[in-house]
């Protein structure tokens, strides 16, 4: 099996199409990088929102328990 390019310089030159090939590679890597950052950002936002929602639900449940306990104390008196 013979290599497609005879040297590193020939590989980098891409047979005269280096500008187009490396521009496409750079664009692809940029898009994948942006997609990765966007996914990470959304995941972080989702987990923060879930944490806030769970904390709110815990506060509501605690307030209901306090209200029920106060109501039971008032009825007992």
Secondary structure, DSSP 8 states (H G I E B T S, - for coil): ---S-SSHHHHHHGGGTHHHHHHHHHHHHHHHHHHHHHHHHHHHHHHHHHHHHHHHHHHHHHHHHHHHHHHHHHHH-
